[in-house]
Amino acid sequence: MSEILAPAGSPEMLFAAVRAGADAVYFGIGEFNARRNAQNFTHDNIKEYAQYCKARNVKMYLTLNTLVSDRELPSVLKTVQTACECGIDAVLLQDLGLVSIIKKCAPDLPIHASTQMAVHNVEALDELKRLGFSRAVLARENSADEIRQICARASELGIEIEVFVHGALCVSYSGQCLMSSMIGGRSGNRGKCAQSCRQNYKLINEKTGEETEGYLLSPKDLAFIENIGEIIESGTASLKIEGRMKRPEYVAGVVSMYRKAIDAYYASEIDKYAIQIALKNHPDIIEI
């Protein structure tokens, strides 16, 4: 079954996600994650929450999806050590420089390619396989046809595919936008995106003077709830919900909604299979 992967920007969000039926959660420790302004977790308290999740068969993925400088490597490796000690299931990376380092220091720790890598074609998967990645989070701009093609290649390579199915859509390829750093000195690649594209702007026609005001740069949020069967059938291993900066109530509501939709899809598939078996074993039954 495709897993439901929920955001856990705080302990309260983690509890909300697990209780609503999430199969896995993703979270950050300290400052080396794309949502540094979330509450996040600490080296001291993550073990407690890891035990909570393991007792409920919920996987935990640590986000290390920012660019890292040389002077920060000791701190990053401390975070990796904490992840290993707690039995974290995988780490998400943006910085390719960390791949070889983690492979040497923690060879048994699975690594996932974060959406900040903007993976959007099969050629990228070939390179990720060579580097040792076990999963790729696709760029949010991929179409359904592209997702199917990428999943087909991923199956051949033995790499899992993770797709965002709900939540905010970056105005640029995820993590590649420099608008926040240019306007406010806060880089999304350092976990401090100010979400400049979500602000209210005024567009003025220089020739006519006509003004248009509104959220002119902000794309509509993703919502694949009505296409959940198509996404599952593409071969996607993980259905990811965005929102580590949102409230626990939001996480609980969205996870619950997708839990019901996915369970209904699989129940329907089981019913179809049961009918096929019945018709095969009892050809005298008339299919309605």
C-alpha positions as CSV (number, residue, x, y, z in Angstrom):
1,M,0.0,0.0,0.0
2,S,1.1,3.6,-0.7
3,E,2.0,5.2,2.6
4,I,0.5,8.5,3.9
5,L,3.5,10.7,4.8
6,A,2.5,13.6,7.1
7,P,4.3,16.7,8.3
8,A,5.4,16.9,11.9
9,G,6.7,20.4,12.6
10,S,6.1,20.0,16.3
11,P,5.3,17.2,18.8
12,E,1.6,18.2,18.7
13,M,1.6,17.8,14.9
14,L,3.3,14.4,15.2
15,F,0.6,13.2,17.6
16,A,-2.1,14.6,15.4
17,A,-0.7,12.8,12.3
18,V,-0.3,9.5,14.0
19,R,-3.7,9.5,15.6
20,A,-5.3,10.4,12.3
21,G,-3.8,7.4,10.5
22,A,-0.5,8.5,9.0
23,D,1.9,5.7,8.0
24,A,5.0,7.9,8.3
25,V,6.0,11.4,9.4
26,Y,8.8,13.8,8.4
27,F,10.3,16.2,10.7
28,G,13.4,18.4,11.4
29,I,16.0,18.5,14.2
30,G,17.6,21.9,14.8
31,E,18.4,24.2,12.0
32,F,19.4,21.9,9.1
33,N,15.9,21.6,7.6
34,A,13.8,23.5,5.1
35,R,11.5,24.7,7.9
36,R,13.8,26.2,10.5
37,N,11.0,28.4,11.8
38,A,8.8,25.5,12.8
39,Q,9.1,24.3,16.4
40,N,10.9,21.1,15.2
41,F,12.5,18.6,17.6
42,T,15.8,18.5,19.6
43,H,18.5,16.0,20.1
44,D,17.2,15.6,23.7
45,N,13.6,14.9,23.0
46,I,13.5,13.1,19.6
47,K,14.2,9.6,21.2
48,E,11.0,9.9,23.2
49,Y,8.9,10.6,20.0
50,A,10.8,8.0,18.0
51,Q,9.7,5.4,20.6
52,Y,6.1,6.6,20.3
53,C,6.1,6.2,16.6
54,K,7.8,2.8,16.6
55,A,5.3,1.5,19.1
56,R,2.6,2.3,16.5
57,N,4.5,1.1,13.4
58,V,4.8,4.7,12.1
59,K,8.0,5.5,10.1
60,M,10.1,8.6,10.8
61,Y,12.0,10.5,8.1
62,L,14.5,13.2,9.2
63,T,14.8,16.3,6.9
64,L,18.4,17.4,6.4
65,N,17.2,19.3,3.2
66,T,19.3,22.5,3.3
67,L,22.6,23.4,1.8
68,V,25.4,23.0,4.3
69,S,28.8,24.7,4.7
70,D,32.0,23.0,5.7
71,R,32.0,24.6,9.2
72,E,28.6,23.1,9.8
73,L,29.5,19.5,9.0
74,P,30.2,18.5,12.6
75,S,26.8,19.7,13.7
76,V,25.2,17.9,10.8
77,L,27.0,14.7,11.6
78,K,25.8,15.0,15.2
79,T,22.2,15.1,13.9
80,V,22.9,12.0,11.8
81,Q,24.3,10.2,14.8
82,T,21.1,11.1,16.8
83,A,19.0,9.7,13.9
84,C,20.9,6.5,14.0
85,E,20.7,6.1,17.7
86,C,16.9,6.6,17.6
87,G,16.4,4.3,14.7
88,I,15.1,6.9,12.3
89,D,14.0,5.2,9.0
90,A,15.7,7.6,6.5
91,V,17.1,11.1,6.0
92,L,16.1,13.5,3.2
93,L,18.9,15.4,1.6
94,Q,19.3,18.4,-0.7
95,D,23.0,18.8,-0.5
96,L,24.8,16.2,-2.7
97,G,28.0,16.8,-0.7
98,L,26.3,15.1,2.3
99,V,25.6,11.9,0.4
100,S,29.1,10.5,0.4
101,I,29.8,11.7,4.0
102,I,26.6,10.0,5.3
103,K,27.4,6.8,3.3
104,K,30.7,6.6,5.1
105,C,29.6,7.6,8.6
106,A,26.2,5.8,8.6
107,P,26.2,3.2,5.7
108,D,23.0,1.5,6.9
109,L,20.9,4.7,7.0
110,P,18.7,5.1,4.0
111,I,18.8,8.4,2.2
112,H,16.0,10.1,0.2
113,A,16.4,12.8,-2.4
114,S,14.4,15.8,-1.2
115,T,12.1,17.7,-3.5
116,Q,14.7,20.5,-3.3
117,M,16.7,18.4,-5.8
118,A,13.9,19.0,-8.4
119,V,13.9,15.4,-9.6
120,H,11.7,15.5,-12.7
121,N,13.0,12.9,-15.2
122,V,14.2,9.4,-15.4
123,E,17.8,10.5,-16.1
124,A,17.9,12.0,-12.6
125,L,16.8,8.6,-11.1
126,D,19.7,6.8,-12.8
127,E,22.1,9.2,-11.2
128,L,20.4,8.9,-7.8
129,K,20.7,5.1,-8.0
130,R,24.4,5.4,-8.7
131,L,24.8,7.7,-5.7
132,G,23.0,5.3,-3.4
133,F,19.6,6.9,-2.8
134,S,16.7,4.6,-2.0
135,R,13.9,7.1,-2.6
136,A,13.2,10.3,-4.6
137,V,10.7,13.0,-3.7
138,L,9.6,14.3,-7.1
139,A,9.4,17.9,-8.0
140,R,5.9,19.1,-7.4
141,E,5.5,20.3,-11.0
142,N,5.4,16.8,-12.6
143,S,2.3,15.8,-14.4
144,A,0.4,12.5,-13.9
145,D,1.9,11.1,-17.1
146,E,5.4,12.1,-16.0
147,I,4.9,10.5,-12.6
148,R,3.9,7.2,-14.3
149,Q,6.9,7.2,-16.5
150,I,9.3,8.0,-13.6
151,C,7.7,5.4,-11.4
152,A,8.1,2.8,-14.1
153,R,11.8,3.5,-14.3
154,A,12.1,3.6,-10.5
155,S,10.6,0.1,-10.3
156,E,13.4,-1.1,-12.6
157,L,16.1,0.6,-10.5
158,G,14.6,-0.4,-7.2
159,I,14.0,3.2,-6.0
160,E,10.8,4.3,-4.3
161,I,9.0,7.4,-5.5
162,E,7.4,10.0,-3.2
163,V,4.9,12.5,-4.5
164,F,3.4,15.6,-2.9
165,V,-0.4,15.2,-3.0
166,H,-1.7,18.0,-0.8
167,G,-0.6,21.4,0.3
168,A,1.3,24.5,-0.9
169,L,2.9,24.6,-4.3
170,C,6.2,26.5,-4.6
171,V,6.1,29.3,-7.3
172,S,9.4,27.9,-8.6
173,Y,11.0,24.4,-8.5
174,S,11.0,23.6,-4.9
175,G,13.9,25.2,-3.1
176,Q,15.3,26.8,-6.3
177,C,13.5,30.1,-5.8
178,L,15.7,33.0,-4.7
179,M,12.9,35.5,-4.2
180,S,12.9,35.3,-0.4
181,S,16.6,35.8,-0.1
182,M,16.6,38.7,-2.6
183,I,13.7,40.6,-0.9
184,G,14.3,39.8,2.7
185,G,17.7,38.1,3.0
186,R,16.1,34.8,4.0
187,S,17.1,31.9,1.8
188,G,14.8,29.0,1.3
189,N,17.9,26.9,0.7
190,R,18.8,27.6,4.3
191,G,15.4,26.8,5.7
192,K,14.3,30.4,6.1
193,C,11.9,30.9,3.1
194,A,9.7,33.9,3.9
195,Q,7.1,32.7,1.5
196,S,7.3,36.0,-0.5
197,C,5.1,34.5,-3.2
198,R,2.3,34.2,-0.8
199,Q,2.1,38.0,-0.1
200,N,-0.4,40.5,-1.4
201,Y,1.0,42.4,-4.4
202,K,-0.2,45.3,-6.6
203,L,0.4,45.1,-10.3
204,I,0.4,48.5,-12.1
205,N,0.1,48.9,-15.9
206,E,2.6,51.5,-16.9
207,K,0.7,52.6,-20.0
208,T,-2.8,52.8,-18.6
209,G,-2.2,53.2,-14.9
210,E,-4.6,50.3,-14.2
211,E,-4.0,48.5,-10.9
212,T,-4.6,44.9,-10.1
213,E,-4.2,43.9,-6.4
214,G,-4.2,40.4,-4.9
215,Y,-2.1,37.3,-4.3
216,L,-0.7,37.4,-7.8
217,L,2.3,35.1,-7.4
218,S,0.8,32.4,-5.2
219,P,-0.1,29.2,-7.0
220,K,-3.2,27.3,-5.8
221,D,-2.5,24.5,-3.3
222,L,-2.3,20.9,-4.5
223,A,-5.2,18.6,-3.7
224,F,-5.1,15.2,-5.3
225,I,-7.9,13.7,-3.1
226,E,-10.1,13.1,-6.1
227,N,-7.3,11.6,-8.1
228,I,-6.0,9.3,-5.4
229,G,-6.5,6.2,-7.4
230,E,-4.6,7.5,-10.4
231,I,-1.6,8.4,-8.1
232,I,-1.6,5.0,-6.4
233,E,-1.9,3.2,-9.7
234,S,1.1,5.1,-11.1
235,G,3.3,3.1,-8.7
236,T,4.0,5.9,-6.2
237,A,5.2,4.5,-2.9
238,S,4.5,7.5,-0.7
239,L,1.9,10.2,-0.7
240,K,3.2,13.3,1.0
241,I,1.2,16.1,2.7
242,E,2.9,19.5,2.9
243,G,2.5,21.7,6.0
244,R,5.1,21.7,8.7
245,M,4.3,25.3,9.4
246,K,0.6,24.7,9.8
247,R,-1.5,23.8,12.9
248,P,-2.0,20.3,14.3
249,E,-5.7,20.5,13.6
250,Y,-4.9,21.0,9.9
251,V,-2.7,18.0,9.8
252,A,-5.3,15.8,11.6
253,G,-8.0,16.8,9.2
254,V,-6.0,16.3,6.0
255,V,-4.5,13.0,7.1
256,S,-7.9,11.7,8.2
257,M,-9.3,12.7,4.8
258,Y,-6.6,10.9,2.8
259,R,-6.7,7.9,5.1
260,K,-10.4,7.4,4.3
261,A,-9.8,7.9,0.6
262,I,-6.9,5.5,0.4
263,D,-8.6,2.8,2.5
264,A,-11.7,3.1,0.3
265,Y,-9.6,2.7,-2.8
266,Y,-7.9,-0.5,-1.6
267,A,-11.2,-1.8,-0.3
268,S,-12.7,-1.3,-3.8
269,E,-9.7,-3.1,-5.4
270,I,-10.1,-6.0,-3.0
271,D,-13.8,-6.2,-3.9
272,K,-12.9,-6.3,-7.6
273,Y,-10.4,-9.1,-7.0
274,A,-12.9,-11.1,-5.0
275,I,-15.4,-10.8,-7.9
276,Q,-12.8,-12.0,-10.4
277,I,-12.0,-15.0,-8.3
278,A,-15.6,-15.8,-7.8
279,L,-16.3,-15.6,-11.6
280,K,-13.3,-17.8,-12.3
281,N,-14.3,-20.5,-9.8
282,H,-18.0,-20.2,-10.6
283,P,-18.5,-19.4,-14.3
284,D,-22.2,-19.9,-14.0
285,I,-22.4,-16.6,-12.0
286,I,-23.7,-13.8,-14.1
287,E,-21.6,-10.6,-13.8
288,I,-23.8,-7.5,-13.3
